[in-house]
Every structure is written in C-alpha cells, then in structure tokens.
Amino acid sequence: MTAQQQKTLDFPTRPAAMTSTSGNRSPLVRRVIGAGYHIWTRIVAIRAGLMLLAIFIGVYCGATLAQGSATRQYHIVRLPTLGGTNSGGNSINNRGWVAGYSRLAGDQRREAALWRDGELTPLGTLGGPNSSVAWPVNNNRGIIVGISQTGAPEPLGARWSCSAFFSGPLNVGKTCLGFVWEDGEMRPLPTLGGNNGFAAGANNRGQVVGWAENTVRDTTCVAPQVLQFRAVIWNLKKEGVEIEELLPLPGDTSSAAVAINNRGQVVGISGICDQAVGRLSARMAVLWDKGEVIELGNLGAPHWATATAINQQGDVAGFASQPDAGPDEGRFSAFLWTKRGGIQDLPELPGDNHSEAYGINERGEVVGLSCGATGCRAVIWRHGDVEDLNRFKGSYAGHLETAKDINDLGEITGRAIINSSTGEREAYLAIPRHH
C-alpha cells in the first residue's frame, strides 16, 4: 500500500472484533451484571434469586434506554480523501468500518473507499474509470459490496443505474457491474444474462442483494435503457456465486433489491423498467420474505417509493414521492414501515419540504436528510421525532449535509460541506459522546 493509498485518521484504532452494542456498557454495569449472574446461580431461595435478577435486568435496561433515547453530542471525525474535493460515507457496520467513495485528484473519477482501523483503503475498480459503495452494506464479517464500471463499452448505449451514482464526464459509456470486496480483492457479480448489474447490500450469511439486467427488451423501458432488470440475491459460496431472481409485484416488469437482514428479509422496489433509476421503476416499496413479494406501499404517488434499509426486527426505512409531487419533481418524504403500523411518513425539520431516510439500527433510530430553500441537513429520527445533527456536532466547523447510515452503537456516517463557496465536501464519522 503506497502513501497515497494509506492515510491516518484522527481517532484511535477500534477493536476489530467489536460487533455489538455490549461494548457501550459502562464498567459498572458490566460488573453488576456479571456479579448478579454468579450470585443468582448460588442462591437457593427462588424468591431471592428472582428479586436479584429483576434488579440487575432493570439496571441494564435502564442504562441501555438512557443511551438510546437521550440527546447526544457527537465527536465528528474528518475522513481523508483520495485526492479529490468530494467524498462521502454511505455505510457503517458494527465494527466501525465506513465505506463510500472519494473522488480522485482532478475530480474526473471516483473510487470506492473503505475507512477502517485508522486507515483509508481504495478498493479499486473492475477495469473502468469509476466505482462506489452506494448504499448501506451492513455486513460485519469483512465483506463490502458496491458498483464499478468495467473496461467494456456498453453495447446498447444504456446509461444504467450506476450513472446516477458517478459524476464527471466518464459516468457513462462503460458497462457496470456489482462487486464484492473481501480480503483486498474485488470480484464482479454475474447478471441475469444482460450487460449490467448493481450490488447494494449484504448480510452476515454471505448473501448480497441488488439488481441485474436480463435479456428481455422491455417495452416499458425509456431510452436509452433497453433491457429489463430484476432484483437478485447473490449467494456467496466457496464453489462460486449462485444468483437468485426476486420477482416484482404482479403487473410490474422490473424490481430492485437494496437491503437484506440476517433473517434473509429483503427490501427494495417494484415497478416498470422506465429509466432504471427510481421514478416509475419504484412504483411501490416492497419486502421479499420466504420467497413471497409483499407490498409495503408508497406515500400516495406511484413513483420513487424506495425502501433503503431493514433491521433485524423487520423495520424498514426509505423515502417516496410526496402525494402531490410529479415523477420528475424529486420531492420526497422519508418513511418508516413497521409490521404493526404500516408505512408512515417521517417529519421534516421545521421550514423544510423534502426528506429522505437511508439507515436504521436495532434501536429503531433512522438517519437521512431534510432539505429546504437553504439546502439539506443531516438528521436523525428517534421515536418519530426529527433532530438536526448539526446541533450536536461540537466544535466541528463543517456543515453535516447528509447522514447515510447508522450502526447499533449509534455511530453515523455521511457527507459534510466544508467549503460552501467551492462546493468541497468530505466524508465524516460521527461518534456519540456518552456521559
């Protein structure tokens, strides 16, 4: 790794094995719980044992709820770039690994990037000019997934979904595939017979989700898109990769999968081929569970209804067009779907008229952005209430513009504006300060 490929962050190296919220318990709580267990196993009187157990559970639950509900201050870590003036964090796992992208020097290309254990690692490409980790990945076992252009020209002239996630003059013209990165190696993922694919999320069971073109020339596609696409699960096995197609809702022609939890529940979109980026491709947000496609709904308009994240409890975050918005307006509201409450829009910050949700953790905390006439602000929703993360950023001078993912420790990643005159932006990591 060259000096340009490795840069040091301004925070201590984290234990690589940190994978749960138990690392946030105070030493006192850990000692109390441990002592309680040994006492309980030695007490003969059942009543006394139950009373002690109840006390210890209460202490633990009270500490956990206090951490999850209290308004926090954050230490903002500035994440270094690969030489360009724009970078963003789009994914953070429970080990504190941040993945996203950084533009290279000259700002003509961007490359998928991983910030972990105090180092910045460029993940490379599949032979083309651009790559990126575009969505929350949520794998804690060392797997990163994303998209990369290849060196092959796009034979049908399609822009494909990847073009919306790349910038500069080189964002089209090449085929684009989903990739898996593990142990320093980037590998392409197969399609359903078409030219292009897109990998968005993964779980801890070696399952990757996204979407891929098949060979059908779909009449619902809008030029330059030609081929139909379907949501897929790539099952990573020692002997290779198996691809599984996930069907859209009845009457729809195309689908895309964005996130998967460890129970194998998958969320994404269902619609028509359209332009292969949102709009009418996302007529409905959907959930695939045990082979069945389930309609989650939209917010009153049949476009841009996108489920972006799902936790282990099956709670789903996302965004959708507002009821009176047209398909080309791009005016959205964030939403939270639960099995009990269905799809509910989440509030914007006062004075704003647009919001998007991207990440959700096991506490049910949702992160995203809220936008108005003066721009966008990174936000967090707790129990349905929205808060501007810029209120809790301490001495950090940048403007937190987006929050793209949150892990079970409450750590958040996204993108911040550090020079409003030039438009320079940087990836950040927000670490809660527990008092």
C-alpha positions as CSV (number, residue, x, y, z in Angstrom):
1,M,0.0,0.0,0.0
2,T,1.5,3.3,-1.1
3,A,1.5,6.5,0.9
4,Q,-1.4,7.8,-1.2
5,Q,-3.3,4.6,-0.5
6,Q,-3.0,4.8,3.3
7,K,-3.8,7.8,5.4
8,T,-4.2,8.0,9.1
9,L,-7.4,9.2,10.7
10,D,-7.6,11.3,13.9
11,F,-9.2,8.8,16.1
12,P,-7.9,5.7,18.0
13,T,-7.9,2.3,16.3
14,R,-11.0,0.3,17.3
15,P,-11.0,-3.3,18.3
16,A,-11.7,-5.2,15.1
17,A,-14.0,-7.7,16.9
18,M,-16.4,-5.1,18.2
19,T,-19.7,-6.3,16.7
20,S,-22.4,-5.5,19.2
21,T,-23.8,-2.8,21.5
22,S,-22.3,-4.5,24.5
23,G,-19.1,-2.5,24.0
24,N,-21.1,0.6,25.1
25,R,-21.9,-0.7,28.6
26,S,-20.1,1.1,31.4
27,P,-17.6,-1.0,33.6
28,L,-20.0,-0.6,36.5
29,V,-22.9,-2.1,34.6
30,R,-20.7,-4.9,33.3
31,R,-19.5,-5.7,36.8
32,V,-23.0,-5.6,38.2
33,I,-24.4,-7.9,35.6
34,G,-21.5,-10.4,35.9
35,A,-21.8,-10.4,39.7
36,G,-25.5,-10.8,39.5
37,Y,-25.2,-13.9,37.4
38,H,-22.8,-15.6,39.9
39,I,-24.9,-14.7,42.9
40,W,-28.1,-15.9,41.2
41,T,-26.7,-19.3,40.4
42,R,-25.7,-19.8,44.1
43,I,-28.9,-18.7,45.9
44,V,-31.2,-21.5,46.9
45,A,-34.2,-19.3,47.7
46,I,-36.0,-18.9,44.5
47,R,-37.8,-15.8,45.5
48,A,-34.5,-14.0,46.5
49,G,-32.9,-15.1,43.2
50,L,-35.7,-13.7,41.2
51,M,-35.6,-10.4,43.0
52,L,-31.9,-10.0,42.4
53,L,-32.3,-10.9,38.7
54,A,-35.0,-8.3,38.3
55,I,-32.8,-5.7,39.9
56,F,-29.9,-6.4,37.6
57,I,-32.1,-6.5,34.5
58,G,-33.6,-3.2,35.5
59,V,-30.1,-1.6,35.8
60,Y,-29.0,-2.9,32.4
61,C,-32.2,-2.0,30.6
62,G,-32.2,1.5,32.2
63,A,-28.7,2.1,31.0
64,T,-29.5,0.9,27.5
65,L,-32.6,3.0,27.2
66,A,-30.8,6.1,28.5
67,Q,-28.1,5.7,25.9
68,G,-30.7,5.2,23.1
69,S,-33.1,8.0,24.0
70,A,-31.0,10.8,25.3
71,T,-30.0,13.6,23.0
72,R,-26.3,13.1,22.3
73,Q,-23.4,15.2,21.4
74,Y,-21.0,13.8,18.7
75,H,-17.3,13.8,18.1
76,I,-17.0,14.4,14.3
77,V,-14.1,12.6,12.7
78,R,-13.0,14.1,9.3
79,L,-12.3,11.2,6.9
80,P,-9.4,11.7,4.4
81,T,-9.8,11.7,0.7
82,L,-8.1,10.0,-2.3
83,G,-7.1,13.4,-3.6
84,G,-10.3,14.9,-4.9
85,T,-12.7,17.5,-3.4
86,N,-15.7,15.4,-2.8
87,S,-16.2,12.2,-0.7
88,G,-18.9,10.6,1.2
89,G,-19.6,7.8,3.7
90,N,-22.6,5.7,2.7
91,S,-22.2,2.6,5.0
92,I,-21.0,1.8,8.5
93,N,-21.0,-1.6,10.2
94,N,-20.8,-2.5,13.9
95,R,-17.0,-2.8,13.6
96,G,-16.8,0.9,12.8
97,W,-15.9,0.3,9.1
98,V,-17.0,3.2,7.0
99,A,-17.4,2.6,3.2
100,G,-18.4,5.0,0.5
101,Y,-16.4,6.9,-2.2
102,S,-13.9,9.5,-2.8
103,R,-13.1,11.5,-5.9
104,L,-9.5,11.2,-7.2
105,A,-7.2,14.1,-7.9
106,G,-8.6,16.2,-10.7
107,D,-12.2,15.3,-9.8
108,Q,-12.8,13.4,-13.0
109,R,-13.3,10.0,-11.4
110,R,-14.4,8.5,-8.1
111,E,-13.4,5.3,-6.4
112,A,-15.0,3.1,-3.8
113,A,-13.2,3.7,-0.4
114,L,-13.0,2.0,3.0
115,W,-12.1,3.7,6.2
116,R,-11.2,1.2,8.9
117,D,-8.8,0.9,11.9
118,G,-7.3,4.3,11.2
119,E,-6.6,3.7,7.5
120,L,-8.1,4.7,4.2
121,T,-8.1,1.9,1.6
122,P,-9.1,2.5,-2.0
123,L,-11.0,-0.5,-3.2
124,G,-10.1,-0.2,-6.9
125,T,-12.4,-0.8,-9.9
126,L,-13.3,-3.6,-12.3
127,G,-11.3,-2.0,-15.1
128,G,-13.4,1.1,-15.7
129,P,-13.0,4.7,-14.5
130,N,-15.4,4.7,-11.6
131,S,-16.6,2.7,-8.6
132,S,-18.5,3.3,-5.4
133,V,-20.1,1.8,-2.3
134,A,-23.5,3.5,-2.9
135,W,-25.8,2.1,-0.2
136,P,-25.6,0.9,3.5
137,V,-24.0,-2.6,3.3
138,N,-24.4,-3.8,6.9
139,N,-22.0,-6.8,6.8
140,N,-19.9,-7.2,9.9
141,R,-17.6,-10.0,8.5
142,G,-15.4,-8.1,6.2
143,I,-17.5,-8.0,3.0
144,I,-18.0,-4.8,1.1
145,V,-20.3,-4.5,-1.9
146,G,-20.9,-1.8,-4.5
147,I,-20.7,-0.9,-8.1
148,S,-17.9,-0.5,-10.6
149,Q,-17.6,0.3,-14.3
150,T,-15.7,-2.2,-16.4
151,G,-13.4,-1.6,-19.3
152,A,-16.0,-2.8,-21.8
153,P,-18.2,-0.4,-23.8
154,E,-21.9,-0.5,-23.1
155,P,-23.1,-2.3,-26.3
156,L,-26.7,-0.9,-26.2
157,G,-25.8,2.7,-25.2
158,A,-27.7,2.4,-21.8
159,R,-26.8,4.8,-19.1
160,W,-27.8,2.2,-16.5
161,S,-28.5,2.8,-12.8
162,C,-24.8,3.3,-12.0
163,S,-24.6,6.6,-13.9
164,A,-26.7,8.3,-11.2
165,F,-24.0,7.5,-8.6
166,F,-21.0,8.6,-10.6
167,S,-20.1,12.1,-11.6
168,G,-18.0,13.8,-14.2
169,P,-17.6,13.1,-17.9
170,L,-16.8,9.4,-17.5
171,N,-20.0,8.4,-15.8
172,V,-21.5,6.6,-18.9
173,G,-20.2,4.6,-21.8
174,K,-19.0,1.5,-20.0
175,T,-20.8,-1.5,-18.6
176,C,-21.3,-1.5,-14.9
177,L,-21.4,-4.5,-12.5
178,G,-22.0,-5.2,-8.9
179,F,-18.9,-6.2,-7.0
180,V,-17.9,-7.9,-3.8
181,W,-14.7,-6.8,-2.0
182,E,-13.1,-9.1,0.6
183,D,-9.6,-9.6,1.9
184,G,-8.2,-7.0,-0.6
185,E,-9.8,-8.5,-3.7
186,M,-12.7,-7.0,-5.8
187,R,-14.8,-9.6,-7.7
188,P,-17.5,-9.0,-10.2
189,L,-21.0,-10.4,-9.7
190,P,-22.9,-12.1,-12.5
191,T,-26.0,-10.7,-14.2
192,L,-29.2,-12.4,-15.4
193,G,-27.8,-12.5,-18.9
194,G,-27.8,-8.8,-19.6
195,N,-24.9,-6.3,-19.6
196,N,-25.2,-4.5,-16.3
197,G,-25.7,-5.2,-12.6
198,F,-25.8,-3.3,-9.3
199,A,-24.9,-4.6,-5.7
200,A,-26.4,-2.6,-2.8
201,G,-26.4,-4.6,0.4
202,A,-25.3,-7.7,2.2
203,N,-25.9,-9.6,5.4
204,N,-23.7,-11.8,7.7
205,R,-24.8,-15.0,6.0
206,G,-22.9,-14.4,2.7
207,Q,-25.9,-13.0,0.8
208,V,-25.6,-10.0,-1.4
209,V,-28.6,-8.1,-2.9
210,G,-29.0,-5.8,-5.8
211,W,-30.4,-5.9,-9.3
212,A,-29.3,-7.1,-12.7
213,E,-30.4,-6.9,-16.3
214,N,-31.8,-9.9,-18.1
215,T,-32.1,-10.4,-21.9
216,V,-35.7,-9.1,-22.3
217,R,-36.1,-6.0,-24.4
218,D,-38.8,-4.4,-22.3
219,T,-41.2,-2.0,-24.0
220,T,-41.7,-0.2,-20.7
221,C,-38.1,0.9,-20.7
222,V,-37.4,4.6,-21.5
223,A,-34.4,5.1,-23.9
224,P,-31.5,4.8,-23.6
225,Q,-32.4,1.9,-21.2
226,V,-33.3,-1.2,-23.2
227,L,-33.2,-4.3,-21.1
228,Q,-35.4,-5.3,-18.2
229,F,-33.9,-5.8,-14.8
230,R,-34.8,-7.8,-11.7
231,A,-33.9,-7.9,-8.0
232,V,-31.4,-10.6,-7.2
233,I,-29.7,-12.3,-4.3
234,W,-26.2,-13.4,-4.9
235,N,-25.4,-16.3,-2.6
236,L,-21.6,-16.4,-2.0
237,K,-20.3,-19.9,-1.7
238,K,-16.9,-21.5,-1.7
239,E,-17.5,-23.1,-5.0
240,G,-18.8,-19.8,-6.6
241,V,-21.7,-17.5,-6.7
242,E,-25.3,-18.5,-7.1
243,I,-27.8,-15.9,-8.4
244,E,-31.4,-16.0,-7.3
245,E,-34.1,-13.8,-9.0
246,L,-36.7,-11.9,-6.9
247,L,-39.9,-11.3,-8.8
248,P,-41.7,-7.9,-8.9
249,L,-45.3,-7.4,-7.8
250,P,-48.0,-8.8,-10.2
251,G,-48.4,-6.5,-13.2
252,D,-44.9,-5.0,-12.8
253,T,-42.0,-5.8,-15.1
254,S,-38.9,-4.8,-13.0
255,S,-37.6,-4.9,-9.5
256,A,-34.5,-4.0,-7.5
257,A,-33.3,-5.1,-4.0
258,V,-31.5,-2.6,-1.8
259,A,-31.0,-4.2,1.6
260,I,-31.1,-7.6,3.4
261,N,-31.1,-8.5,7.1
262,N,-29.7,-11.7,8.7
263,R,-33.1,-13.3,8.6
264,G,-33.0,-13.2,4.8
265,Q,-35.7,-10.5,4.5
266,V,-35.0,-8.2,1.5
267,V,-36.4,-4.8,0.7
268,G,-36.4,-2.7,-2.4
269,I,-38.7,-1.5,-5.2
270,S,-41.2,-2.8,-7.8
271,G,-42.4,-1.1,-10.9
272,I,-41.7,-0.9,-14.6
273,C,-38.4,-0.7,-16.4
274,D,-38.6,3.1,-17.1
275,Q,-35.2,4.7,-16.9
276,A,-33.7,2.2,-14.4
277,V,-33.2,4.9,-11.8
278,G,-36.1,5.5,-9.4
279,R,-39.2,7.2,-10.8
280,L,-41.7,4.6,-12.2
281,S,-39.3,1.8,-11.5
282,A,-40.2,2.4,-7.9
283,R,-44.0,2.3,-8.1
284,M,-44.1,0.5,-4.7
285,A,-41.7,-0.2,-1.9
286,V,-41.6,-4.0,-1.3
287,L,-40.4,-6.7,1.0
288,W,-39.4,-10.2,-0.1
289,D,-39.8,-12.7,2.7
290,K,-39.5,-16.5,2.3
291,G,-40.0,-16.3,-1.4
292,E,-43.0,-14.0,-1.3
293,V,-43.1,-10.4,-2.5
294,I,-45.1,-8.2,-0.1
295,E,-46.3,-4.7,-0.9
296,L,-45.1,-2.1,1.6
297,G,-46.8,0.8,-0.3
298,N,-46.0,4.4,-1.2
299,L,-47.0,7.8,0.2
300,G,-49.7,8.4,-2.3
301,A,-47.8,8.8,-5.6
302,P,-46.8,5.8,-7.7
303,H,-43.1,6.7,-8.1
304,W,-39.8,6.9,-6.2
305,A,-41.1,4.6,-3.4
306,T,-37.8,3.2,-2.3
307,A,-37.1,1.0,0.7
308,T,-33.5,1.7,1.6
309,A,-32.7,-0.2,4.8
310,I,-34.1,-3.0,7.1
311,N,-33.1,-4.0,10.6
312,Q,-33.2,-7.5,12.2
313,Q,-36.7,-6.7,13.6
314,G,-38.0,-6.2,10.1
315,D,-38.5,-2.4,10.5
316,V,-37.9,-0.6,7.1
317,A,-36.7,2.9,6.3
318,G,-36.9,4.7,3.0
319,F,-38.4,7.5,1.0
320,A,-41.1,8.1,-1.5
321,S,-42.6,10.9,-3.6
322,Q,-45.0,13.2,-1.7
323,P,-48.7,12.7,-2.7
324,D,-48.9,15.9,-4.9
325,A,-45.4,15.5,-6.5
326,G,-44.9,14.6,-10.1
327,P,-42.4,11.8,-11.1
328,D,-39.8,14.3,-12.3
329,E,-40.0,16.7,-9.3
330,G,-37.9,14.7,-6.9
331,R,-39.8,15.9,-3.9
332,F,-39.7,13.2,-1.3
333,S,-40.7,12.3,2.2
334,A,-38.8,9.9,4.4
335,F,-40.8,7.0,5.7
336,L,-40.7,4.2,8.3
337,W,-42.6,0.9,7.8
338,T,-43.3,-1.5,10.6
339,K,-45.4,-4.6,10.6
340,R,-47.6,-3.1,13.2
341,G,-48.0,0.4,11.9
342,G,-47.5,0.1,8.1
343,I,-45.9,2.9,6.2
344,Q,-45.7,6.2,7.9
345,D,-44.0,9.4,6.7
346,L,-41.4,10.9,8.9
347,P,-41.4,14.7,9.6
348,E,-39.0,17.2,8.0
349,L,-37.2,19.8,10.0
350,P,-39.3,23.0,10.5
351,G,-39.4,25.0,7.3
352,D,-38.2,22.1,5.1
353,N,-40.3,20.4,2.4
354,H,-38.2,17.3,1.5
355,S,-36.6,14.4,3.3
356,E,-35.0,11.0,2.7
357,A,-34.2,8.2,5.1
358,Y,-31.3,5.8,4.4
359,G,-30.2,3.9,7.5
360,I,-31.8,2.2,10.5
361,N,-30.3,0.4,13.5
362,E,-31.6,-2.1,16.1
363,R,-32.8,0.8,18.4
364,G,-35.1,1.9,15.6
365,E,-33.0,5.1,15.1
366,V,-33.3,6.3,11.5
367,V,-30.9,8.7,9.7
368,G,-31.1,10.7,6.5
369,L,-31.5,14.2,5.4
370,S,-34.0,17.1,5.5
371,C,-34.0,19.8,2.8
372,G,-35.4,23.3,2.2
373,A,-34.7,26.5,0.4
374,T,-31.2,26.8,2.1
375,G,-30.1,23.3,1.3
376,C,-30.0,19.9,3.2
377,R,-29.2,18.9,6.7
378,A,-28.2,15.6,8.2
379,V,-30.9,14.4,10.5
380,I,-31.8,11.6,12.9
381,W,-35.3,10.4,13.8
382,R,-35.9,8.9,17.2
383,H,-39.4,7.7,18.1
384,G,-40.8,9.7,15.2
385,D,-39.2,13.0,16.2
386,V,-36.6,14.6,13.9
387,E,-33.4,16.3,15.0
388,D,-30.7,18.3,13.1
389,L,-27.4,16.6,13.7
390,N,-25.7,20.0,13.2
391,R,-27.0,20.9,16.7
392,F,-24.8,18.2,18.3
393,K,-21.6,18.4,16.3
394,G,-19.5,20.1,18.9
395,S,-16.5,22.2,17.5
396,Y,-16.7,20.6,14.0
397,A,-16.7,23.5,11.5
398,G,-18.3,21.7,8.5
399,H,-22.0,21.5,7.7
400,L,-23.4,18.0,8.1
401,E,-25.3,17.7,4.9
402,T,-26.4,14.0,4.8
403,A,-26.5,11.1,7.2
404,K,-26.4,7.8,5.2
405,D,-26.1,5.1,7.7
406,I,-26.1,4.4,11.5
407,N,-24.8,1.3,13.3
408,D,-26.0,-0.3,16.5
409,L,-23.5,1.8,18.5
410,G,-25.2,4.9,17.3
411,E,-22.2,5.9,15.1
412,I,-23.2,7.7,11.9
413,T,-21.6,8.4,8.5
414,G,-22.4,10.7,5.7
415,R,-21.2,13.8,3.9
416,A,-20.4,17.3,5.1
417,I,-19.8,20.6,3.3
418,I,-16.5,22.1,4.3
419,N,-16.4,25.0,1.7
420,S,-19.7,26.4,0.6
421,S,-18.0,28.7,-2.0
422,T,-16.2,25.9,-3.8
423,G,-18.6,23.1,-3.0
424,E,-15.9,20.9,-1.4
425,R,-17.4,18.1,0.6
426,E,-15.9,15.3,2.8
427,A,-16.9,12.1,4.4
428,Y,-17.4,12.1,8.2
429,L,-17.8,9.7,11.1
430,A,-20.0,10.9,14.0
431,I,-19.2,9.1,17.3
432,P,-21.6,9.6,20.2
433,R,-20.2,11.2,23.3
434,H,-21.6,9.2,26.3
435,H,-21.5,11.0,29.6
